[in-house]
Each structure stands twice: as C-alpha cells, then as structure tokens.
Amino acid sequence: MRFRTIVSAMAIGVAAAPVVALAQSADPAWLDTVSEQLARDEQCLVEYYVNIREGELAGRKTYEARAQCRDGRQFDAVRTEPEAQFTVRLCEVQVC
C-alpha cells in the first residue's frame, strides 16, 4: 500500500512537470529584442514569427525573421553583429 502511495505521488509530480516546460518559450531570446523594437518603432504587436534564421557571414553572427503583426502587417527584421538594432522592412505585395 505504501508503494502505491509513493508511485502516485511521483506520477503527480511528473504530470505537473510538462506544464512548467510548456510555459517557457522555445524561441531564441533575440526575438524579444525584435518584438520590442517593432512595438516601439512600428506600433506592431507581434503575433508570431516565420522564417527565423541564425547564421554567420564573414565571421559575424546574423539574425533574420519575419514578424506577423496582429493588424495583419508583416515585417522582415535583419541584424548582423555587432549592430545593436535590427534593420526592419515592411513586407508589401510585389508584382513581377
């Protein structure tokens, strides 16, 4: 009987653990900087990101992402270290 109580208590602890893990963001920390810059400069409340990329160019780290705003606008954000700010460009319809 005591073994069953210990196993039940362990199961409750294990079941609670994924809730904590789900609350944490899997996004890279630099996306917070992009969100803050877009909110400040473009009045964009970011709903989600697509095409998130990190790379290296000539030995410098690069960061790229497309942000989808709540109001439907999309912005491309790009930064190459050591720059502190992202270069932001509004994505508009292109006709070829």
Backbone torsions as a table, in degrees:
resi	resn	phi	psi	omega
1	MET	NA	-41.5	-179.7
2	ARG	-64.8	-38.6	178.2
3	PHE	-59.4	-42.5	179.9
4	ARG	-62.3	-39.1	178.8
5	THR	-64.9	-42.1	179.2
6	ILE	-65.6	-44.7	179.0
7	VAL	-62.5	-41.1	177.9
8	SER	-62.7	-42.8	179.1
9	ALA	-64.2	-38.8	178.4
10	MET	-66.6	-39.8	179.7
11	ALA	-63.8	-38.3	178.3
12	ILE	-65.1	-42.5	178.2
13	GLY	-63.6	-41.6	179.2
14	VAL	-68.0	-39.4	-179.8
15	ALA	-65.8	-31.4	-179.1
16	ALA	-78.2	-25.9	-175.7
17	ALA	-60.7	-44.3	-179.8
18	PRO	-61.9	-27.3	178.9
19	VAL	-62.0	-42.1	178.1
20	VAL	-65.1	-43.4	-178.9
21	ALA	-64.7	-37.1	-179.7
22	LEU	-69.4	-25.7	-179.3
23	ALA	-73.5	-20.5	-179.7
24	GLN	-85.6	142.1	-179.8
25	SER	-79.0	140.7	176.1
26	ALA	-92.5	-3.6	-179.1
27	ASP	-73.4	149.3	175.3
28	PRO	-62.3	148.6	-176.9
29	ALA	-61.7	-29.2	-177.5
30	TRP	-66.6	-17.8	176.5
31	LEU	-67.4	-26.7	174.6
32	ASP	-62.3	-39.5	177.9
33	THR	-63.9	-41.7	178.1
34	VAL	-62.2	-46.4	-179.8
35	SER	-58.9	-44.7	179.6
36	GLU	-63.9	-43.2	179.5
37	GLN	-65.2	-42.3	179.2
38	LEU	-66.1	-39.3	178.3
39	ALA	-63.8	-43.4	-177.3
40	ARG	-71.2	-47.7	-171.0
41	ASP	-91.1	-29.5	-173.3
42	GLU	-121.1	1.0	-176.2
43	GLN	52.2	44.6	-178.9
44	CYS	-108.6	120.9	171.9
45	LEU	-95.1	108.7	-173.2
46	VAL	-70.1	126.7	174.1
47	GLU	-88.1	-44.6	179.5
48	TYR	-162.3	168.3	178.5
49	TYR	-117.5	147.9	171.9
50	VAL	-131.2	160.9	178.2
51	ASN	54.5	48.6	178.4
52	ILE	-79.6	125.0	-179.0
53	ARG	-140.4	140.6	170.1
54	GLU	-121.8	140.0	-179.8
55	GLY	-153.3	-163.8	179.3
56	GLU	-142.1	135.8	179.8
57	LEU	-136.0	117.7	-179.1
58	ALA	53.5	39.9	177.3
59	GLY	79.9	4.4	179.3
60	ARG	-112.9	140.6	179.7
61	LYS	-71.9	140.2	177.3
62	THR	-122.4	149.1	-179.6
63	TYR	-134.9	133.2	179.7
64	GLU	-141.4	142.4	175.4
65	ALA	-161.2	152.0	171.4
66	ARG	-108.7	126.8	-178.3
67	ALA	-103.9	135.4	174.8
68	GLN	-102.9	118.7	179.4
69	CYS	-84.5	158.5	177.9
70	ARG	-60.1	-31.2	-177.8
71	ASP	-85.2	5.0	175.6
72	GLY	100.4	-15.5	178.7
73	ARG	-71.2	155.7	175.0
74	GLN	-128.3	142.6	178.2
75	PHE	-129.8	141.9	169.8
76	ASP	-96.0	133.1	178.2
77	ALA	-123.0	130.9	-176.9
78	VAL	-136.6	139.6	176.2
79	ARG	-146.7	137.8	173.0
80	THR	-120.1	125.5	179.4
81	GLU	-62.0	144.0	15.9
82	PRO	-93.5	10.4	179.4
83	GLU	-55.1	142.8	179.6
84	ALA	-93.5	-34.6	-177.4
85	GLN	-96.8	152.0	174.2
86	PHE	-87.1	144.4	169.4
87	THR	-84.0	123.8	-174.5
88	VAL	-115.1	133.7	179.8
89	ARG	-134.1	130.8	177.8
90	LEU	-69.9	133.2	176.7
91	CYS	-86.5	120.0	-179.1
92	GLU	-120.6	163.5	179.3
93	VAL	-66.4	133.0	178.7
94	GLN	-115.0	137.0	177.9
95	VAL	-115.4	127.4	-179.0
96	CYS	-100.1	NA	NA
